[in-house]
């Protein structure tokens, strides 16, 4: 009995030594070779490889099979089939980056300059004592896109009670002013705040009858649709500014000037249906002021 027990004790010591050696090899990415007479496998949850020898006839060798699970890309959401979704065709979900430990500062945070605080009043269409309203620098695809900003450098959660109450009044007032424009059905009010620490709310006008533009993708359609005419855009800006000025403040947007022409030049006026050389240039291209590409075989074929 003693001899048998001593034999089993030495057997367990041998298996323990082999297990430690195999584990060290696994840590370095190598295939374990410390158990040459046994099948080896990994158990989930850092389990030990089963290493049994046939020295004392302990039965069949045990092993665990490891199956490789490949990353499956997430399925495309159902909203890609909605009529309001502006894209079609084969789509795939973009890879999600790992979260960062510290988010970068927004404009107006840390050492970054605040664009809203540095902007003069003449860059806005209407200004008041504590609020200002500005527009984009050129027409876009929607009838109207405006931004409501506070004069004070505060974010939404930092507003004192007075400004918080006025924000509700200004939101309703500006929404009514935009909805009073011809051809506007609804006004979408959005606040993201990821780019700037200065409070700013977006007001986007949805054209009447454009049911495909309903819902959450209106801001995408604004960059896709052809821009409205500058004359109509300036008229809309002047009307909104005048509406707000009825309750105070100062309107700064003026309606477009009438282009007077002599009677002799009326007959030589270009037809309204004539296509100008600038037609077809999108808002993004005009805003970026893309320089003319260099002449080459690829460009010459265009």
C-alpha positions as CSV (number, residue, x, y, z in Angstrom):
1,X,0.0,0.0,0.0
2,X,2.8,2.3,0.9
3,X,4.6,1.7,-2.3
4,X,1.5,2.1,-4.3
5,X,0.7,5.4,-2.6
6,X,4.3,6.6,-3.2
7,X,3.9,5.8,-6.9
8,X,0.6,7.8,-7.2
9,X,2.2,10.7,-5.3
10,X,5.1,10.8,-7.7
11,X,2.7,10.5,-10.6
12,X,0.8,13.6,-9.5
13,X,4.0,15.5,-9.0
14,X,5.0,14.6,-12.5
15,X,1.6,15.8,-13.9
16,X,1.9,19.0,-11.9
17,X,5.3,19.7,-13.3
18,X,4.1,19.0,-16.8
19,X,1.1,21.3,-16.3
20,X,3.2,24.2,-15.2
21,X,5.5,23.7,-18.1
22,X,2.6,23.6,-20.6
23,X,1.0,26.7,-19.1
24,X,4.3,28.6,-19.5
25,X,4.4,27.6,-23.1
26,X,0.8,28.7,-23.6
27,X,1.6,32.2,-22.2
28,X,4.2,32.7,-24.9
29,X,1.9,31.5,-27.7
30,X,3.5,28.2,-28.3
31,X,1.9,24.8,-28.6
32,X,2.5,22.8,-25.4
33,X,5.0,20.0,-25.9
34,X,5.3,19.1,-22.2
35,X,2.8,16.3,-22.4
36,X,4.0,14.2,-25.3
37,X,1.8,11.1,-24.4
38,X,-1.4,13.0,-23.8
39,X,-3.9,15.0,-25.8
40,X,-4.1,18.6,-24.8
41,X,-6.9,21.2,-24.9
42,X,-7.9,24.5,-23.4
43,X,-10.9,24.8,-21.1
44,X,-12.9,28.0,-21.1
45,X,-12.3,30.4,-18.2
46,X,-8.5,29.6,-17.9
47,X,-9.1,26.0,-17.0
48,X,-6.1,23.7,-17.0
49,X,-5.2,21.4,-19.8
50,X,-6.1,17.8,-19.0
51,X,-2.9,15.7,-19.0
52,X,-3.3,12.0,-18.2
53,X,-0.7,9.4,-18.8
54,X,-1.2,5.7,-19.2
55,X,1.4,4.8,-16.6
56,X,-1.2,3.4,-14.1
57,X,-4.0,2.6,-16.5
58,X,-6.2,5.5,-15.6
59,X,-8.5,5.0,-18.6
60,X,-8.9,6.9,-21.9
61,X,-7.2,10.2,-22.5
62,X,-9.4,13.3,-22.0
63,X,-9.3,16.4,-24.2
64,X,-11.3,19.5,-24.9
65,X,-11.9,20.8,-28.4
66,X,-11.5,24.6,-29.0
67,X,-13.6,26.1,-31.8
68,X,-12.6,29.5,-33.3
69,X,-15.5,32.0,-33.3
70,X,-15.2,34.5,-36.1
71,X,-16.4,38.1,-35.7
72,X,-19.8,38.5,-37.2
73,X,-20.5,42.1,-38.5
74,X,-23.7,43.6,-37.1
75,X,-26.8,43.5,-39.2
76,X,-27.9,46.6,-41.1
77,X,-30.7,48.3,-39.1
78,X,-34.2,48.3,-40.3
79,X,-34.4,52.0,-40.7
80,X,-32.2,51.7,-43.9
81,X,-35.3,50.4,-45.6
82,X,-37.5,53.4,-44.5
83,X,-38.6,55.7,-47.3
84,X,-36.9,58.6,-45.5
85,X,-33.5,57.0,-45.5
86,X,-31.5,58.9,-48.2
87,X,-29.3,56.1,-49.4
88,X,-29.9,52.7,-51.1
89,X,-27.9,49.8,-52.3
90,X,-25.4,47.6,-50.5
91,X,-24.6,49.0,-47.1
92,X,-22.5,47.7,-44.2
93,X,-22.0,48.9,-40.7
94,X,-18.8,50.8,-40.1
95,X,-16.4,49.4,-37.5
96,X,-16.8,51.0,-34.1
97,X,-13.6,52.4,-32.7
98,X,-12.4,51.7,-29.2
99,X,-13.5,54.3,-26.6
100,X,-10.9,56.9,-25.6
101,X,-9.9,57.4,-22.0
102,X,-10.3,61.2,-22.2
103,X,-12.4,63.0,-24.8
104,X,-10.9,66.0,-26.7
105,X,-12.0,69.5,-25.7
106,X,-14.8,71.1,-27.7
107,X,-14.6,74.6,-29.1
108,X,-14.8,77.0,-26.2
109,X,-13.3,74.4,-23.8
110,X,-9.8,74.4,-22.4
111,X,-7.5,76.4,-24.7
112,X,-9.8,76.2,-27.7
113,X,-11.3,79.5,-28.9
114,X,-15.1,79.9,-28.9
115,X,-16.3,80.7,-32.4
116,X,-19.7,82.0,-31.1
117,X,-18.1,84.4,-28.6
118,X,-15.7,85.8,-31.2
119,X,-18.4,86.4,-33.8
120,X,-19.6,90.0,-34.2
121,X,-23.3,90.9,-34.3
122,X,-23.3,91.6,-38.0
123,X,-22.7,87.9,-38.6
124,X,-26.2,87.2,-37.4
125,X,-29.7,87.9,-38.8
126,X,-31.2,89.0,-35.5
127,X,-29.6,90.0,-32.2
128,X,-31.1,90.7,-28.8
129,X,-29.8,91.4,-25.3
130,X,-29.2,87.8,-24.4
131,X,-29.8,85.8,-27.6
132,X,-28.7,85.8,-31.2
133,X,-29.8,84.0,-34.4
134,X,-27.6,83.2,-37.3
135,X,-27.9,81.4,-40.6
136,X,-25.5,79.4,-42.8
137,X,-23.2,81.4,-45.1
138,X,-25.0,80.3,-48.2
139,X,-28.3,78.6,-49.2
140,X,-28.7,74.9,-48.6
141,X,-31.2,72.3,-49.7
142,X,-33.9,73.2,-47.1
143,X,-36.0,76.4,-47.1
144,X,-34.4,77.5,-43.9
145,X,-31.6,76.4,-41.5
146,X,-31.0,78.7,-38.5
147,X,-29.1,78.5,-35.2
148,X,-30.2,80.0,-31.9
149,X,-27.3,80.9,-29.6
150,X,-27.0,82.5,-26.2
151,X,-24.8,85.5,-25.8
152,X,-23.3,84.2,-22.6
153,X,-20.8,81.4,-22.9
154,X,-23.0,78.7,-21.3
155,X,-24.0,75.2,-22.3
156,X,-27.6,73.9,-21.9
157,X,-27.1,72.4,-18.5
158,X,-25.4,75.6,-17.2
159,X,-28.2,78.0,-18.0
160,X,-29.6,79.9,-15.0
161,X,-33.4,80.0,-14.5
162,X,-33.8,83.3,-16.3
163,X,-32.1,82.1,-19.5
164,X,-33.6,78.6,-19.2
165,X,-37.1,80.2,-19.2
166,X,-36.2,82.5,-22.1
167,X,-34.8,79.6,-24.1
168,X,-38.3,78.0,-24.1
169,X,-39.8,81.3,-25.3
170,X,-37.2,81.9,-28.0
171,X,-37.6,78.3,-29.2
172,X,-41.3,78.7,-29.7
173,X,-41.0,82.1,-31.2
174,X,-38.3,81.1,-33.7
175,X,-40.2,77.9,-34.7
176,X,-43.3,80.0,-35.4
177,X,-41.3,82.5,-37.5
178,X,-39.8,79.8,-39.7
179,X,-43.1,77.9,-40.0
180,X,-44.8,81.1,-41.3
181,X,-42.6,81.0,-44.4
182,X,-44.2,79.8,-47.7
183,X,-43.6,76.2,-48.4
184,X,-42.7,75.1,-44.9
185,X,-44.6,72.2,-43.3
186,X,-42.7,71.5,-40.1
187,X,-39.6,72.8,-38.2
188,X,-37.2,70.3,-36.6
189,X,-35.4,71.5,-33.5
190,X,-32.1,69.7,-32.7
191,X,-29.4,70.1,-30.2
192,X,-26.2,68.0,-30.3
193,X,-23.4,70.0,-28.6
194,X,-20.5,67.7,-29.5
195,X,-18.6,70.3,-31.5
196,X,-19.0,73.4,-29.3
197,X,-19.4,74.1,-25.7
198,X,-21.4,77.3,-26.5
199,X,-25.2,76.6,-26.4
200,X,-26.6,76.4,-29.9
201,X,-29.9,74.9,-31.2
202,X,-30.6,74.0,-34.8
203,X,-33.8,74.8,-36.6
204,X,-34.4,73.0,-39.8
205,X,-37.5,73.7,-42.0
206,X,-39.0,70.7,-43.9
207,X,-40.6,71.6,-47.2
208,X,-44.3,71.1,-47.5
209,X,-45.4,68.0,-49.4
210,X,-41.9,66.4,-49.2
211,X,-43.1,63.4,-47.1
212,X,-39.9,61.5,-47.8
213,X,-38.0,64.1,-45.7
214,X,-40.0,63.4,-42.6
215,X,-38.2,62.1,-39.6
216,X,-34.7,61.9,-38.3
217,X,-32.8,62.2,-41.6
218,X,-33.7,65.7,-42.5
219,X,-30.3,67.0,-41.7
220,X,-28.8,64.5,-44.1
221,X,-31.2,65.6,-46.9
222,X,-30.1,69.2,-46.4
223,X,-26.7,68.3,-47.7
224,X,-28.1,66.2,-50.6
225,X,-30.8,68.4,-52.0
226,X,-29.9,71.1,-54.5
227,X,-29.7,74.5,-52.8
228,X,-32.6,76.9,-53.0
229,X,-32.1,80.2,-54.9
230,X,-30.2,82.9,-53.1
231,X,-33.0,85.4,-53.7
232,X,-35.6,83.2,-52.0
233,X,-33.1,82.4,-49.2
234,X,-32.5,86.1,-48.5
235,X,-36.2,86.9,-48.5
236,X,-36.8,84.1,-46.0
237,X,-34.0,85.4,-43.7
238,X,-35.4,88.9,-43.8
239,X,-38.9,87.7,-43.0
240,X,-37.7,85.6,-40.0
241,X,-35.6,88.6,-38.7
242,X,-38.6,90.9,-39.0
243,X,-40.8,88.5,-37.2
244,X,-38.4,88.2,-34.3
245,X,-38.0,92.0,-34.1
246,X,-41.7,92.4,-33.4
247,X,-40.9,91.1,-29.9
248,X,-37.7,93.1,-29.5
249,X,-34.1,93.0,-30.6
250,X,-32.6,94.2,-33.8
251,X,-33.1,92.6,-37.3
252,X,-29.9,92.5,-39.4
253,X,-31.0,90.5,-42.4
254,X,-32.2,92.6,-45.3
255,X,-34.3,91.5,-48.3
256,X,-32.6,91.2,-51.6
257,X,-32.4,94.4,-53.7
258,X,-34.5,94.8,-56.8
259,X,-32.4,94.5,-59.9
260,X,-33.6,97.5,-62.0
261,X,-32.9,97.3,-65.7
262,X,-33.4,99.8,-68.5
263,X,-36.2,99.0,-71.0
264,X,-33.7,98.5,-73.8
265,X,-31.9,95.7,-71.9
266,X,-35.1,93.7,-71.1
267,X,-35.2,92.2,-74.5
268,X,-31.6,90.9,-74.2
269,X,-32.2,89.5,-70.8
270,X,-31.2,85.8,-70.5
271,X,-34.1,83.3,-70.5
272,X,-35.1,82.0,-67.0
273,X,-34.7,78.5,-68.3
274,X,-31.1,79.1,-69.4
275,X,-28.6,77.0,-67.5
276,X,-25.7,79.0,-66.0
277,X,-22.1,77.6,-65.9
278,X,-22.4,77.5,-62.1
279,X,-25.4,75.2,-62.0
280,X,-24.8,71.7,-60.7
281,X,-22.1,72.9,-58.2
282,X,-23.1,71.6,-54.8
283,X,-23.0,73.6,-51.6
284,X,-20.1,71.5,-50.2
285,X,-18.0,72.1,-53.3
286,X,-18.6,75.9,-53.2
287,X,-17.9,76.1,-49.5
288,X,-14.6,74.2,-49.7
289,X,-13.5,76.3,-52.7
290,X,-11.8,73.3,-54.3
291,X,-9.0,74.5,-56.6
292,X,-9.0,73.5,-60.2
293,X,-7.3,70.1,-60.7
294,X,-4.1,70.0,-62.8
295,X,-4.4,68.9,-66.4
296,X,-3.7,65.2,-66.9
297,X,-4.8,62.2,-68.8
298,X,-7.5,61.4,-66.2
299,X,-8.9,64.9,-66.1
300,X,-8.7,65.3,-69.9
301,X,-11.0,62.4,-70.4
302,X,-13.8,64.0,-68.4
